[in-house]
Amino acid sequence: FSSEYLPNTQPSYKSKAKNAQEAHEAIRPTSILRTPDSIRDTMTADQARLYEMIWKRTLACQMTPARFDTVSVDIRLSSDDTLFRASGQTLVFPGFIGVYMEDVDDAEEENSAKLPPLVEGDILPADKLYGEQHFTQPPPRFSEASLVKSLEEYGIGRPSTYATIISTLQAREYAILDKKRFMPTDVGRVVTKFLAEHFTRYVDYDFTANLENELDEVSEGKRDWIGVMDAFWKGFSTLIKDKANIDRPVELLDEACPECGKPLAKKLSRYGSFISCTNYPECKYKRSLSGESQDDATARVELGAYPDTKQAVLLLRGPYGHYVQLGEVIEGEKVKPKRVSWPKEMPLDQADLASALKLLALPRELGMHPETNKKVIVNIGRFGPYIGHDGKFKSIPRSDNIFEIELARAVELLSQARDGNTVLRTLGDHPDDKASVEICSGRYGPYARHGKINATLPKGLSPDDITLEEALELIAAKVAKGPAPKKASSRKPAAKAKSAPKTTKAKATTTKAKTTSVKTKATAKVARPAVKKVAAAKVSKPAAKKKVAVKKTVKSKA
């Protein structure tokens, strides 16, 4: 590379996290002169690709930024004053992107859309008019990674305490993880509101960050810990005593109690919010937020007697929904009565003894699988009805009835079960549990599988030649070795949106004649090494004019 690619001052990078205690050197080549091509013969293909990525990243971080010319064209219809805009950009100087240029697909670069040469006042033919509808989305909730990033930005916590903060949120059920995102619970909302009202100073971001800084100075020997803690504790302990007898927050409802006529209120327990009478304990009326009485929610219905044993067949409700139980719970007995979840697809008002007996007869055996000659069963689990076969499970769609499904349909559903890896060979059964031992093709090569244990085949051992005995030895060695430690995720957390949601209008390009006006500016921009054309977007609707204007802006950004 020429001297243009060398910046005037050496770029330096540092973590923004306070007291991050960065203890190790960056992952980089020991010498930048060792190019990937010069040492490729000494490494495997995977090692060479990894080294090339590290080498290029190291070189790129010390090079100048890329520069692009950005062109914006404003288009106005002759019959309308609506304004449209199209944008494109052209690479002027590659900068650090030059390190990666050889990886760019030439065909893709050639096919990328470019804006044609335009002059202000040009009449443009329009081939098509179309519209696109977009809906704004609220900012995403925190994931573990984005929460830690936000804590770092506010200076709250330290790398050694982030895990404790997150585990405390979950252990106290202030928030739960749903699809890897934290969702606040009723308890969390009430606690947050209570602390914000009565402990305002202590939940302020600046107070927490300043206290963290003082503790950092204690750890560095610049402050005495007794003085820091004494200054904090005196005011905090006094405030705790003052707030100790505050009543729990109660939200009064515009509704009277059906039993005593007193107002109802929304209250909070350790299990979540519920509605209760304000005349408690004289009146014990309460119900869930869904409107179901608490007495009804725990009521039991006796459906009849089991034909063989004459035990009572009961329909009960637990914390996870309704279920059927055979017989009573006997104190002191270790064996609990048989219980089966009541399917959500079956209406409760149609519950009878016949339906309950069908549920108690589960799991139901459908027959032997034609390919493996192993049992295929149907049952109801925590997540609903499912098919089981040889340690694999497949949910039964709502369109199928668990009591009527047949073997052929079950085999069809099992064949649709997601299994990311392909079974190459079935070697036989494991001597301990008679479960099958298989050779599979995975993302990182072939491996032997027994249940949930996967053992990678060593290099030089072909999947076609391996025997059952050799596979058993590999599996036994994997079990003896124990589980591998979990690796930290390498994904870069998405930046949390800070701006309020905005409404996006329909985009359109146009088919009518237009006039253009072009202006040029110079700016700098770092972006991908390709010329892109963005669909024309509606940006404004100015006052009524008959002429058409097109503005062309050329920007170069560094």
C-alpha positions in Angstrom: 0.0 0.0 0.0 1.1 3.6 -0.7 1.7 6.3 1.9 -1.9 7.5 1.5 -3.0 4.5 3.5 -0.9 5.5 6.5 -2.6 8.0 8.9 -0.7 11.0 10.2 -1.1 9.8 13.8 -1.2 6.2 15.0 -4.8 5.1 15.8 -5.2 3.8 19.3 -8.2 1.9 20.8 -9.2 1.6 24.4 -12.2 0.1 26.2 -14.8 2.6 27.4 -15.6 0.4 30.4 -14.4 2.0 33.6 -11.9 -0.1 35.7 -12.0 -2.7 33.0 -8.7 -4.2 34.1 -7.6 -5.1 30.6 -5.0 -7.7 31.5 -3.9 -9.3 28.2 -2.4 -8.2 24.9 -4.6 -7.9 21.9 -4.9 -10.9 19.6 -2.6 -10.0 16.8 0.3 -11.4 14.7 3.7 -11.3 16.4 5.0 -9.6 13.2 2.9 -7.9 10.6 5.5 -8.9 8.0 4.4 -12.5 8.3 1.7 -12.3 5.6 -0.9 -15.1 5.3 0.6 -16.3 2.0 4.1 -16.5 3.4 3.2 -19.0 6.1 0.1 -20.7 4.6 2.1 -23.9 3.9 2.8 -24.4 7.6 -0.9 -24.4 8.7 -4.1 -26.3 8.0 -6.8 -24.7 5.9 -8.8 -23.6 9.0 -5.7 -22.2 10.7 -4.8 -20.3 7.6 -8.2 -18.7 7.3 -8.2 -17.7 11.0 -4.7 -16.2 10.7 -5.7 -14.3 7.6 -8.7 -12.8 9.3 -6.5 -11.7 12.3 -3.8 -10.3 10.1 -6.2 -8.3 7.9 -8.0 -6.9 11.0 -4.8 -5.9 12.6 -3.5 -4.2 9.4 -6.9 -2.5 8.7 -7.2 -0.9 12.2 -4.0 1.0 11.5 -5.0 2.4 8.1 -6.8 5.5 7.0 -10.6 5.5 6.6 -12.3 4.9 3.3 -13.9 7.9 1.4 -17.0 7.8 -0.7 -18.8 10.3 -3.0 -22.5 10.3 -2.0 -25.0 11.6 -4.6 -28.6 12.6 -3.6 -31.1 13.5 -6.3 -34.4 15.3 -5.4 -37.2 14.7 -8.0 -40.4 16.7 -8.2 -43.3 15.7 -10.5 -44.6 18.3 -13.0 -48.2 17.5 -12.0 -47.6 17.4 -8.3 -45.5 19.1 -5.7 -44.5 15.9 -3.9 -40.7 15.6 -3.5 -38.9 12.3 -4.0 -35.2 11.5 -3.3 -32.8 8.9 -4.7 -29.3 8.4 -3.3 -26.2 6.5 -4.5 -22.5 6.4 -3.5 -19.2 5.8 -5.3 -15.9 4.6 -3.7 -13.3 7.4 -4.1 -10.5 6.1 -1.9 -10.6 2.5 -0.4 -8.5 3.2 2.7 -8.7 0.3 5.1 -11.2 -1.4 2.9 -8.3 -2.1 0.5 -7.2 -4.9 2.8 -10.5 -6.7 2.1 -11.0 -5.7 -1.6 -9.9 -9.1 -2.9 -12.8 -10.7 -1.0 -15.4 -8.6 -2.9 -17.2 -10.4 -5.6 -16.4 -8.5 -8.9 -19.7 -9.6 -10.5 -21.6 -8.3 -7.5 -19.8 -5.0 -7.7 -20.5 -4.6 -11.4 -24.1 -5.4 -11.0 -24.7 -2.9 -8.2 -27.0 -0.1 -9.2 -25.5 3.3 -10.1 -27.2 6.7 -10.6 -26.9 7.9 -14.2 -25.3 11.3 -14.9 -27.8 14.1 -14.1 -27.9 17.8 -14.6 -30.2 20.3 -12.8 -33.4 20.8 -14.7 -33.3 17.4 -16.6 -36.6 15.9 -17.6 -36.6 12.3 -16.3 -38.8 9.6 -17.7 -40.4 7.4 -15.0 -41.0 3.8 -15.7 -42.9 2.7 -12.6 -44.7 4.1 -9.6 -44.9 2.0 -6.5 -45.5 2.3 -2.7 -44.1 0.5 0.3 -45.6 0.5 3.8 -43.4 0.5 6.9 -44.3 0.2 10.5 -42.1 1.6 13.3 -41.1 -0.8 16.1 -40.5 0.1 19.8 -36.9 -0.1 21.0 -35.9 -3.7 21.7 -35.8 -4.8 25.3 -32.4 -5.5 26.9 -30.6 -8.8 26.3 -27.8 -9.8 28.7 -25.2 -8.3 26.3 -27.0 -5.0 25.7 -27.8 -4.6 29.4 -24.1 -5.0 30.3 -23.3 -2.4 27.5 -25.8 0.0 29.0 -24.3 -0.5 32.5 -20.9 0.3 31.1 -22.1 3.5 29.4 -23.6 4.8 32.7 -20.6 3.6 34.7 -22.7 1.3 36.9 -21.1 -1.9 38.1 -17.8 -3.5 37.1 -16.9 -6.5 35.0 -16.7 -8.6 38.2 -20.2 -7.6 39.3 -22.2 -7.7 36.0 -23.0 -11.4 36.4 -24.2 -10.8 40.0 -26.5 -8.0 38.9 -28.1 -10.1 36.1 -28.5 -13.2 38.3 -30.1 -11.1 41.1 -32.7 -9.7 38.7 -33.7 -13.2 37.8 -33.4 -14.8 41.2 -35.8 -12.2 42.7 -38.0 -12.5 39.7 -37.8 -8.8 38.9 -37.4 -9.8 35.2 -37.6 -13.0 33.2 -35.7 -14.0 30.0 -38.1 -14.4 27.1 -36.5 -15.2 23.8 -33.2 -13.9 25.2 -34.7 -10.6 26.2 -35.5 -9.4 29.7 -39.2 -8.8 30.3 -40.2 -7.0 33.6 -42.5 -8.9 35.9 -45.3 -7.4 38.0 -43.0 -7.6 41.0 -40.2 -5.8 39.1 -42.5 -3.0 38.1 -43.8 -2.4 41.6 -40.3 -2.6 43.2 -39.0 -0.1 40.6 -41.9 2.3 41.2 -41.4 2.0 45.0 -37.7 2.7 44.8 -38.1 5.6 42.4 -40.7 7.2 44.8 -39.0 6.6 48.1 -35.3 6.0 47.4 -34.9 8.5 44.5 -31.3 9.5 45.4 -30.1 5.9 45.6 -31.5 4.7 42.3 -30.1 7.7 40.4 -27.6 6.8 37.7 -25.1 9.5 38.8 -25.2 8.4 42.5 -24.5 4.8 41.6 -21.7 5.7 39.2 -20.1 8.1 41.7 -20.2 5.5 44.4 -18.6 3.0 42.0 -15.8 5.6 41.4 -15.3 5.9 45.2 -15.1 2.1 45.6 -12.5 2.1 42.7 -10.4 4.6 44.7 -10.7 2.3 47.7 -9.5 -0.7 45.7 -6.6 1.4 44.4 -5.6 2.5 48.0 -6.5 6.2 47.4 -9.4 6.2 50.0 -10.2 4.7 53.3 -13.1 2.3 53.0 -14.5 3.1 56.5 -15.0 6.7 55.6 -16.7 5.9 52.3 -19.1 3.3 53.9 -19.8 5.5 56.9 -20.9 8.4 54.7 -23.1 6.1 52.7 -24.6 4.1 55.6 -25.7 7.0 57.9 -28.2 8.5 55.4 -29.2 5.1 54.0 -30.0 3.5 57.3 -32.0 6.5 58.5 -34.1 6.4 55.3 -34.8 2.7 55.7 -36.2 3.3 59.2 -38.4 6.1 58.0 -39.8 4.0 55.1 -40.1 0.7 57.1 -43.8 1.1 57.8 -45.0 2.3 54.4 -48.0 0.3 53.2 -47.7 -1.8 50.1 -48.8 0.1 46.9 -52.5 -0.5 46.2 -54.3 0.6 43.0 -58.0 1.2 43.7 -60.4 0.1 41.0 -63.7 1.6 40.0 -65.5 -1.6 40.9 -67.3 -2.8 44.0 -66.7 -6.1 45.8 -69.5 -8.6 44.8 -69.6 -9.9 48.4 -69.5 -6.9 50.7 -69.8 -3.9 48.4 -66.5 -2.3 49.4 -64.1 -1.0 46.6 -61.8 -3.5 44.9 -58.1 -2.9 44.6 -55.2 -4.3 42.5 -52.6 -5.8 44.8 -49.3 -7.6 44.5 -48.1 -10.9 45.9 -44.9 -12.9 45.3 -46.7 -14.7 42.5 -47.9 -11.5 40.7 -50.8 -9.1 40.7 -54.3 -10.0 41.7 -57.6 -8.2 42.6 -58.8 -8.2 46.2 -61.3 -6.5 48.4 -60.1 -3.5 50.4 -62.1 -4.8 53.4 -59.6 -7.6 54.0 -59.4 -9.5 56.4 -63.1 -9.1 57.1 -63.9 -9.9 53.5 -61.7 -12.5 51.8 -62.9 -12.0 48.2 -60.1 -12.2 45.6 -59.7 -13.1 42.0 -57.0 -13.2 39.3 -56.6 -10.4 36.8 -58.3 -12.6 34.2 -61.5 -12.3 36.2 -61.6 -15.9 37.5 -62.3 -16.2 41.2 -59.5 -17.6 43.3 -62.0 -20.0 44.8 -62.9 -21.3 41.3 -59.2 -21.4 40.3 -58.4 -24.0 43.0 -61.8 -25.8 42.9 -61.8 -29.5 42.2 -64.3 -31.4 40.1 -64.9 -35.1 40.6 -65.6 -36.6 37.2 -66.3 -40.2 38.3 -64.6 -43.4 39.4 -61.8 -45.3 37.5 -63.3 -48.6 36.3 -60.6 -50.9 37.5 -59.7 -49.5 40.9 -62.8 -47.4 41.7 -60.5 -44.5 42.5 -61.8 -40.9 42.1 -61.0 -39.2 38.8 -60.5 -35.5 39.6 -60.1 -32.4 37.5 -57.9 -29.9 39.3 -56.0 -26.7 38.6 -52.4 -26.0 39.4 -50.0 -23.2 38.7 -49.5 -24.4 35.2 -53.1 -25.1 34.2 -55.7 -27.8 34.6 -54.9 -31.5 34.9 -56.5 -34.8 35.6 -55.6 -36.8 38.7 -56.3 -40.4 39.5 -57.0 -40.8 43.3 -56.3 -38.6 46.3 -53.0 -37.5 47.6 -52.2 -39.6 50.7 -50.0 -38.0 53.4 -46.8 -39.9 54.0 -47.0 -41.8 50.7 -44.0 -41.3 48.5 -45.8 -42.3 45.4 -47.9 -39.5 44.0 -51.2 -40.1 42.1 -51.0 -40.2 38.3 -51.5 -36.8 36.8 -52.0 -35.7 33.1 -52.2 -32.2 31.8 -55.6 -31.2 30.4 -55.0 -30.1 26.7 -55.7 -26.5 25.9 -57.5 -27.6 22.8 -60.1 -29.4 24.8 -62.8 -27.1 26.3 -63.1 -27.3 30.1 -66.9 -27.1 29.9 -66.9 -30.4 28.0 -64.8 -32.2 30.6 -66.2 -35.7 31.4 -65.1 -39.1 32.7 -64.6 -40.5 29.2 -62.2 -37.7 28.2 -60.3 -38.0 31.5 -59.9 -41.8 31.1 -58.4 -41.3 27.6 -55.9 -38.9 29.1 -55.1 -41.3 31.9 -54.5 -44.0 29.4 -51.5 -42.1 27.9 -48.9 -42.7 26.7 -50.5 -44.5 23.8 -48.4 -46.9 21.7 -49.0 -46.6 18.0 -46.8 -49.4 16.8 -43.3 -50.0 15.5 -41.5 -47.5 13.2 -41.0 -49.1 9.8 -37.4 -48.0 9.4 -36.0 -48.5 12.9 -38.4 -51.1 14.2 -38.7 -49.2 17.5 -41.8 -48.0 19.4 -43.7 -44.9 18.4 -45.8 -43.4 21.2 -48.0 -40.3 21.7 -48.2 -38.5 25.0 -48.9 -35.1 26.6 -46.0 -33.2 28.2 -45.4 -29.7 29.6 -45.6 -28.1 26.2 -48.5 -30.1 24.9 -49.1 -33.3 22.9 -46.1 -34.9 21.2 -44.9 -38.0 19.4 -41.9 -39.9 20.8 -39.6 -42.3 19.0 -36.1 -43.5 19.8 -35.3 -40.5 22.0 -36.6 -37.9 19.6 -39.8 -35.9 19.9 -42.1 -34.0 17.6 -45.0 -31.8 18.7 -48.4 -32.8 17.4 -50.1 -30.0 15.4 -53.5 -28.7 16.6 -55.1 -30.0 13.5 -54.3 -33.6 14.6 -56.1 -35.3 17.5 -53.9 -37.1 20.0 -56.5 -39.8 20.5 -57.1 -40.4 16.8 -53.6 -40.0 15.2 -52.3 -43.2 13.6 -48.9 -44.7 13.0 -48.6 -43.5 9.3 -49.3 -39.9 10.3 -46.9 -40.1 13.2 -44.1 -41.4 11.0 -44.8 -38.5 8.5 -44.5 -35.9 11.3 -41.4 -37.5 12.7 -39.8 -37.2 9.2 -40.4 -33.5 9.4 -38.7 -33.1 12.8 -35.9 -30.7 12.7 -32.5 -32.4 12.9 -29.7 -30.1 11.8 -27.3 -33.1 11.1 -27.6 -36.1 8.7 -27.3 -39.6 10.0 -24.7 -41.4 7.8 -24.8 -44.8 9.4 -26.4 -46.7 12.2 -23.8 -49.0 13.8 -26.0 -50.8 16.3 -27.2 -50.6 19.9 -25.2 -49.4 22.9 -24.7 -52.4 25.3 -25.8 -50.3 28.4 -29.2 -48.9 27.3 -29.8 -50.5 23.9 -30.1 -47.0 22.4 -28.7 -46.7 18.8 -25.2 -45.6 18.1 -25.0 -43.5 14.9 -22.4 -41.8 12.7 -23.6 -38.3 11.7 -22.4 -35.5 9.5 -22.2 -32.2 11.3 -21.0 -28.7 10.7 -17.5 -29.5 11.9 -17.2 -33.0 10.4 -18.4 -36.5 11.2 -19.1 -37.6 14.7 -20.5 -40.6 16.7 -23.8 -40.0 18.5 -25.3 -41.9 21.4 -28.3 -40.1 22.9 -27.1 -36.6 23.8 -23.4 -37.6 23.7 -21.5 -36.6 20.5 -17.9 -37.7 20.0 -15.9 -36.2 17.1 -14.2 -38.7 14.8 -10.5 -38.2 14.7 -8.8 -37.3 11.5 -7.9 -40.3 9.4 -10.9 -42.3 10.6 -13.5 -42.6 7.8 -17.2 -42.6 8.7 -17.6 -45.6 6.2 -14.9 -47.7 8.0 -15.6 -47.0 11.7 -16.9 -50.0 13.7 -19.3 -50.1 16.6 -16.4 -51.0 19.0 -14.4 -48.0 17.9 -17.4 -45.7 18.2 -18.1 -47.0 21.7 -14.5 -46.2 22.7 -14.8 -42.6 21.4 -18.1 -42.2 23.3 -16.7 -43.6 26.5 -13.7 -41.3 26.2 -16.0 -38.3 25.7 -18.0 -39.2 28.8 -14.8 -39.6 30.9 -13.6 -36.3 29.7 -16.7 -34.5 30.9 -18.6 -31.5 29.3 -16.6 -28.8 27.7 -16.8 -25.3 29.4 -19.2 -22.9 27.8 -17.7 -20.3 25.6 -18.6 -16.7 25.8 -20.8 -15.4 22.9 -18.8 -13.7 20.2 -21.8 -11.8 18.9 -21.7 -8.1 18.9 -24.7 -6.8 20.9 -27.1 -4.6 19.0 -27.0 -1.0 20.0 -30.1 0.0 21.9 -32.3 2.5 20.1 -32.4 5.8 22.0 -34.7 7.9 19.9 -38.4 7.9 20.0 -40.2 5.8 17.3 -41.0 7.7 14.2 -43.7 7.2 11.7 -42.5 6.3 8.2 -44.5 7.2 5.2 -44.9 5.3 2.0 -41.9 5.3 -0.5 -42.5 5.9 -4.1 -40.8 6.3 -7.4 -42.5 7.8 -10.3 -43.5 7.4 -13.9 -44.2 10.9 -14.9 -41.8 13.4 -16.4 -39.7 15.5 -14.0 -37.2 18.3 -14.0 -34.0 18.2 -12.1 -31.8 20.7 -10.3 -28.3 19.5 -9.1 -26.1 20.8 -6.4 -22.7 19.3 -5.3 -21.0 19.3 -1.9 -17.9 17.5 -0.6 -18.1 15.3 2.5 -16.5 12.2 3.8 -18.0 8.8 4.6 -16.8 5.3 5.5 -18.9 2.6 4.1 -18.9 -0.6 2.0 -16.9 -0.6 -1.2 -19.8 -0.7 -3.6 -22.0 1.8 -5.4 -25.5 1.4 -4.2 -28.8 2.9 -5.3 -31.5 3.4 -2.7 -35.1 3.4 -3.7 -36.6 6.8 -4.1 -38.2 7.9 -0.9 -40.8 10.5 -0.2 -39.2 13.2 2.0 -41.4 16.2 1.9 -44.4 17.9 0.3 -43.6 21.6 -0.2 -46.0 24.4 -1.1 -47.6 24.3 -4.5 -45.3 24.8 -7.5 -45.5 23.8 -11.0 -41.8 23.3 -11.7 -39.8 20.1 -11.0 -36.5 20.3 -9.2 -33.8 17.7 -8.8 -30.9 18.4 -6.4 -27.8 16.4 -6.7 -25.4 16.4 -3.7 -22.0 14.9 -3.9 -20.5 14.1 -0.5 -17.1 12.7 0.6 -16.8 11.5 4.1 -13.6 10.2 5.8 
